Amino acid sequence: MSGTKADLKKQVEQLAEEAFHRKLISGYGDGEDIDEYQIVFQGKPRHLPLDRAYRFLTALLNPNSMI
């Protein structure tokens, strides 16, 4: 995994941890593919590419901001 992807994955993990502790999601972790991240939202696991996972979590944590 390149440095940029590794950095993005670390950011996604931090956002997911914050969303989990704020009870906005019920689970998170690595996806089946190296470039995916799994987020359990409203009881359903979602496998998202890292960039989409980042945008999803950012919007979830900051609902009033525009991405």
N, C-alpha and C positions, 0 to 999 in steps of 0.2 A: 504494500500500500504506500503510495507516495506521501511525502510530508504534508501536502495540502489536504489530502483525503484523511490522513491521520489526525490533523488538526480539526478538520470538520467533524470527524467522528467523536473526538473528545468534547467539542462544543455541544454536539447533539446529546451525548451522555450526560453532560452537566445540566442541560435544559430539561432532559427527561427526568433526572433525579429531582430537580426543583418542582416540576409538574407533578411528580408522584407524591412528594411530600406535601404539596398543596392540595392533594386529592383530586387533581384534574384528570389524571390517567390512573389506571389500576395496575399497570405493568409496563415493562420496557426491557429491551435487551437486543443482542445481536440478531440479525435476520439470517435466513438461510444462505444468502449470497453475501460476499464480503463487502459489497457496496450498499447493503440494505440495513435498515434498522427496524426492529419490531416495536410498535407502540400499541398497547391495549387501551382503547378508548371506547367508552360506553359498552364495555363487555366484549368488544370484538377486536381481535388482533389484526393489526394493519402492518403490512410489510412495505416500507417506503424506502425509496432511494435516499441516501444521506441528505442531499440538498432539499428534497421535499420534507423529510423529517424535521430538518432545521426550521424551515418556513412554518410548518404545522405547529411545532412546539412554541416558536416565537409568537405566533398569532394567538395561541391558546393562553400563553402567559401574559400577553399584552393585548387584550382584545380591543383596546381603543387606538392602537397604533396602526398605521398603514404600512404594509410591507411592499 
